[in-house]
Structure formats: structure tokens, C-alpha cells
Amino acid sequence: MLECDDETLIARVQVCDREALAQIFRRYAHSIRNIGKRILRDTGEADDLVQEVFLYIHRKCSLFDSSKGSARSWIVQVAYTQAFLRRRLLKSKGFYVSAIADRTSETDLQSYSGAEYDQSVEGLFGRNSWHKALETLSEEQRETLRLHFFEGYTFAEIAERLKQTHANVRHHHYRGLEKLRKQLGEDELNKRSST
């Protein structure tokens, strides 16, 4: 089981293999917790996010479509989407204003439908458009964005890891995002004008 790729593990989760889900948990819980800490800015909420993401994977693993991307990118996209949905909900309840979560309506956290792969970057633009957009980035921009968004590293940690200055990392991050926005925006406009 340890040598199985993520796609095989997701297929096993689809037939209710608990060990496969446990293996995915061991591989991704740390990264998802880091995403949660960065987006939600609260350790307890980050821990809740990990549980929420794996519950979602268990219940909705049939949504994974390998033709749209890798299992890893799907898992990370689910984590980001769930984190942003949770952040929006917490913000609407005043969590970030008072720094105390409103726990009286915790059932509201369970009421939203959850992340849908079709709303992810690969789902919206397709695998080929996404890879084409990534090819427009420099190696430093790609690596900076990968470490920041998929591994959950801060700019300071990326600077240390890549042996670059904090300013260079920020530059690679923002220039890379700008290129992606431009490329993906053009692709979406082309899609709409051709229909």
C-alpha cells in the first residue's frame, strides 16, 4: 500500500478501503494543515480543516477525474477550496474581528456543499490550458508558487529553501500570479468567443 500512487489510493477509497484513506491521510495531512494555518490563521481551525477535507475525500472521491489532473492536485484543490469557504464563513461570523469563533452555529459549517473539482483551476480551464499557462512562468516563479500554494510555505521559508532574498521570492510570486491571470484570462475569453 505504501508504494501505491495517489490515483490508485483514490480508486481504493471509492470502494470503501479505509487503509487507502489512511495512507492518503498520512501523505497529505501535514500539507493540508499548513494550508489551513496560512489561510485560516488559527491552529484549531487548521486542524478542523484537515478533518473536513478527509471527510470530503471519503464521501466525494467519486468526483475525482484523472483526465482533469492528478489526484494530488485534486486533493490540494479540495483543501484550498474548503479553506477559503471556511474562512469566508468564519469572517461572516466575526471570527477575525473578535478573534473568537462563534461556535453556537457550528452546524452551519456542515451545511455548505463543499469543494467541487469543476470549480478548481484545472477544472475550469482544463488540464492543457493549465499546463500551457504554467509553461509561461520562469522556473523560479513556478517553484515559488508551488511551494507557497501546494506546500504551504511562507515567503520567508521559501527564501531560505531557494537561497534567495525575501524580496526576490515576493517578486517571483506576484509576477508569476500576474502571468497566470493574464494567460488564463485570455484562454477563458477565447473559449467564450468561440462558442
N, C-alpha and C positions, 0 to 999 in steps of 0.2 A: 504493500500500500504506500510506503514512503517514496517509492520510485515512480508512482503514477503521476502523470501530468494533471494539470488542473482540470482540463476538459474531461478526462476520464473520471475524475473525482466528482465533478458536477453531474455527469451521467449516472454515477452510482447514487448520488444524493436523490436524483429523480426517482429511483426505485427504492427509496427509504433506507439507504445504507448509512447507518449512524456513524460508523467508523470513518467513512469517507467525509462526512460533515465535520467530524472531529479533526481529521487531517487538514482540511481546509482551514478550520479554526486555528490550528497550530501554525499554519503558514501565514495567515493574514491578520490575526487578532492584533498584533503589535502595530502593524501599519495602519489599521483602521482606528486604533486608539489614538495614534499620533494625528491622524486626520481630524478626529473628534476634538482633541486638545487644541489644535490650531484653529479650527472653525468655531467651536463652541466655547473655548476659553474657560473650561471648567472640567476638572478631572472626573468628577462624578458623572457629569453629562457625557463625557467621552466614554466612560465605562458602560453607561446605558446604551450609547450608540453601538458599541460592539455587539451587545446582546441583540439589539434591534436589527442590525444588519444580518446577523447569522440566523435570526428567526425568519427574516425576509428571504434569505437564500434557501432555507429549508422549505418554506411554503411556496416560493415562486420560482424555484430553479428551472421549471419548465419554460420560463421566459427567455432563458439563455439561448442565444442563436449563434453558433460558431461561425456562420457565414458573415456575421456583422463584426466579429472581433474575437479576441482571446478571452478565456474565462477570467484571467487576471484583470483585464481591462474592465470586464463586466462587473466583477466584484468591487473594484476600486470605484467605478462609476456609481454603483449602488451606494457605497459608503459616502461618497461626496453628496449625492442627491439626498440621501437620508439626513446627512449632517446639515445641509442647507435648509431642508424642510423643518428640521427640529429647531434650528437657530431662528428661523422666521417665526415659528410658533412661540418659542421662549421669549423672543423680542416683543411679540404682540402681548404677552402676559406680563411684561415689565421686568423680566429676569435680569436684563443687562442694566436697567436703570437702578434697581434696588440691590442687585447682586444676590437676591434671594429668590429662588424659584417658587412659583405659585404651584404648590403640589395639590391644591384642592381639586383641580380638574385634570388629574393625570390621565384619566380615561380619554381626554381629548388627544393625547399623544398617540393613542392607538387608533384614532378614528380616521386619520388620513390614509389614503390608499397605498402609499409607498412609492418607491422609485420604479420607474418603467424604463427599460432599456431604450425604447424608442425615443426617449427624451434625452438620452446621452449624446455626446458629441458624435460618436461613431454611428449611433442610431439615427441621428438627424441628418448627417451629411454622408453617411455610407463609409465603408472601410476605405475604399480607393481615394475618395476626396480627402479623408482624414490623413492618410499616408502621404498624399500629394502635398497637403498643407505642411506636414512635418518636414518634408524634403526642402521646403523654402527656408528652414531655420539653419543657423550655424550649429556646429557640434556643441559649442558652449551653451547656446540658447536651449537646444534640445535637452542636454544633460541637466541644466538648471531647472527647467520646467518639470522634467521627470522627477528629480529629487524633491522638488517643492510640492508638486501636486500628487504624485503617486507614492512617494516615500514619506511625505510629511515633514521634511526637514525645514528648518528656519533658514533665512538668508545667512545668518552667522555660521550655522552648521555647514551649509553648502560652501561658503567661502573657505572654511577650514578644510573641508573634504577635497575641494578642487584646487586648493592652494592659490586662491585668488582673493582680491580685496572685496570687502563688503560692497563697495560702490560698483565694482565690476559685475558682481552677481546680480545686484539690483538692475543694472543696465541690461544684462542678458535676459533677465526675467521680463522686464517691461517691453523691450524690443521684440522678444520672442512672442509675447502675447499680442502685440500690435500686428506683427506679421500674420499670426494665426487668424486674428479677427478679420484682417483685410482679405486673406485668402478664402476663408470660409464664407465670408460675406459675399464675395464675388461668385463663389460656387453656388450659393443659395440663390442669388439674383439670376444666374444663368439657368438654373433649374426652373425657376418661376417663369422666366421669359420664354423658355422652350415649351411650356405647357399651354 
